[in-house]
Amino acid sequence: MKKIICIIAAFTLTVWGCSSDNDSNTPAESVITPGDDARPTWQSPDYMHYEQSMSVFLNLQSELKVYSSSQDMLCAIVGDEVRGVAYADTAHGGFALTIAGNSSTEVITLSYYCDRLHRIFTLKNWTTFDSGIKPMGTGGLYNPRFPL
């Protein structure tokens, strides 16, 4: 009886020790549930109606980047008004977004449409408008974290 218990214990330890747990060298990919959001009809604003613009380059967070495609869209919103629209820049892996504005007190919300997931992700109160930010200047590169 002791031999059987020892054999079972050894077998259990061997199988458990060889399980396919994710080790620290293998990054875990997030699985994000697809949605049924329709492709948005966001339109870039007429920049002539605004006093200033803010130009930024945004990178997607890694959990969303695995689902990205050239059909993705990004939108900047102030209040309920679209202030900028960008399409995925597959050559550089992000979005070059120009945002129209009038005042440094305007709070910007970002919305990202992922074509492969058919979902819109929204990051409320992302930042305030700052016409001093240019894409290649200090602070022009952003890595927003959308709630998943």
VMD Tcl script that draws the C-alpha trace (Angstrom):
set ca {
  {0.00 0.00 0.00}
  {2.88 2.38 0.83}
  {4.40 1.68 -2.62}
  {1.14 2.64 -4.36}
  {0.89 5.89 -2.38}
  {4.54 6.72 -3.18}
  {3.99 6.00 -6.90}
  {0.83 8.18 -6.97}
  {2.64 10.99 -5.11}
  {5.63 10.85 -7.48}
  {3.36 10.82 -10.53}
  {1.36 13.78 -9.20}
  {4.52 15.81 -8.52}
  {5.89 15.02 -11.98}
  {2.69 15.99 -13.80}
  {2.20 19.11 -11.67}
  {5.83 20.18 -12.16}
  {5.47 19.84 -15.95}
  {2.27 21.80 -16.25}
  {2.13 24.62 -18.79}
  {1.97 27.52 -16.37}
  {2.93 30.86 -17.84}
  {6.46 31.68 -16.69}
  {7.93 35.16 -16.37}
  {9.67 34.90 -19.75}
  {6.38 34.55 -21.64}
  {4.19 37.65 -21.73}
  {0.53 36.96 -21.11}
  {-1.76 38.20 -23.87}
  {-5.01 39.69 -22.71}
  {-8.13 38.34 -24.25}
  {-10.56 41.16 -24.91}
  {-14.17 40.35 -25.61}
  {-15.35 41.43 -29.06}
  {-18.30 43.80 -29.21}
  {-20.98 44.76 -31.68}
  {-20.28 48.49 -31.98}
  {-20.94 49.88 -35.45}
  {-18.06 51.60 -37.22}
  {-18.25 55.25 -36.13}
  {-18.84 58.05 -38.63}
  {-16.48 60.49 -36.91}
  {-15.53 63.40 -39.15}
  {-12.57 65.74 -38.66}
  {-13.64 69.25 -37.72}
  {-13.13 72.32 -39.86}
  {-9.94 73.54 -38.18}
  {-10.59 77.08 -39.49}
  {-13.36 77.42 -36.88}
  {-10.88 77.05 -34.03}
  {-8.17 79.33 -32.75}
  {-5.47 76.69 -32.25}
  {-4.55 73.05 -32.70}
  {-2.66 70.45 -30.71}
  {-0.72 67.70 -32.53}
  {0.13 64.44 -30.79}
  {1.24 60.92 -31.65}
  {-0.48 58.19 -29.65}
  {0.59 54.58 -29.17}
  {-1.90 51.89 -28.24}
  {-1.41 49.93 -25.07}
  {-0.11 46.39 -25.60}
  {-3.46 44.74 -24.78}
  {-5.09 46.57 -27.70}
  {-2.11 46.64 -30.06}
  {-2.43 42.88 -30.75}
  {-5.89 43.57 -32.22}
  {-5.01 46.73 -34.17}
  {-5.39 47.10 -37.93}
  {-5.21 49.80 -40.57}
  {-9.01 50.17 -40.27}
  {-8.86 51.46 -36.68}
  {-9.86 55.03 -35.79}
  {-9.12 57.44 -32.96}
  {-11.27 60.44 -32.04}
  {-10.71 63.42 -29.75}
  {-13.88 64.85 -28.22}
  {-14.49 68.01 -26.19}
  {-17.91 67.97 -24.58}
  {-19.90 66.20 -27.29}
  {-18.06 67.79 -30.21}
  {-15.52 65.89 -32.36}
  {-12.26 67.88 -32.37}
  {-9.96 65.48 -34.21}
  {-9.98 62.15 -36.03}
  {-7.02 59.94 -36.93}
  {-6.67 56.61 -38.68}
  {-4.11 53.99 -37.72}
  {-0.61 54.78 -38.95}
  {0.57 51.22 -39.55}
  {4.03 52.39 -40.64}
  {4.67 53.91 -37.21}
  {2.34 51.77 -35.09}
  {0.09 54.47 -33.67}
  {-2.04 57.49 -34.46}
  {-1.01 61.00 -35.53}
  {-3.85 63.13 -34.17}
  {-4.45 66.86 -34.60}
  {-6.94 68.27 -32.11}
  {-8.75 71.58 -32.65}
  {-9.27 73.86 -29.68}
  {-9.86 77.34 -28.35}
  {-8.80 77.24 -24.72}
  {-6.41 75.49 -22.34}
  {-9.36 74.67 -20.08}
  {-10.95 72.27 -22.60}
  {-10.87 68.69 -21.37}
  {-10.31 66.04 -24.06}
  {-11.85 62.59 -24.14}
  {-10.36 59.94 -26.44}
  {-12.36 57.24 -28.19}
  {-10.68 54.38 -30.03}
  {-12.53 52.14 -32.48}
  {-10.95 48.70 -32.96}
  {-12.15 47.26 -36.25}
  {-11.16 43.66 -35.47}
  {-13.05 43.70 -32.17}
  {-15.93 45.91 -33.36}
  {-15.59 47.86 -30.11}
  {-15.19 51.47 -29.07}
  {-12.96 52.11 -26.06}
  {-13.29 55.50 -24.35}
  {-10.90 57.30 -22.04}
  {-12.73 60.19 -20.40}
  {-10.85 63.29 -19.24}
  {-7.66 62.15 -20.98}
  {-5.91 65.53 -20.91}
  {-6.50 69.25 -21.31}
  {-5.98 71.08 -24.57}
  {-2.45 72.49 -25.01}
  {-1.60 74.16 -28.33}
  {2.09 74.16 -27.37}
  {2.36 70.40 -27.88}
  {3.73 69.36 -31.25}
  {4.18 65.76 -32.45}
  {7.97 65.81 -32.43}
  {8.36 68.22 -29.52}
  {8.57 67.53 -25.81}
  {5.45 65.77 -24.62}
  {4.10 65.03 -28.11}
  {4.19 61.23 -27.65}
  {1.40 59.70 -25.59}
  {0.58 56.21 -24.36}
  {-3.01 56.42 -23.13}
  {-4.46 53.48 -21.21}
  {-8.02 52.79 -22.31}
  {-10.28 50.97 -19.83}
  {-10.78 47.45 -21.13}
}
mol new
graphics top color blue
foreach p $ca { graphics top sphere $p radius 0.5 }
foreach p [lrange $ca 0 end-1] q [lrange $ca 1 end] { graphics top cylinder $p $q radius 0.2 }
display resetview
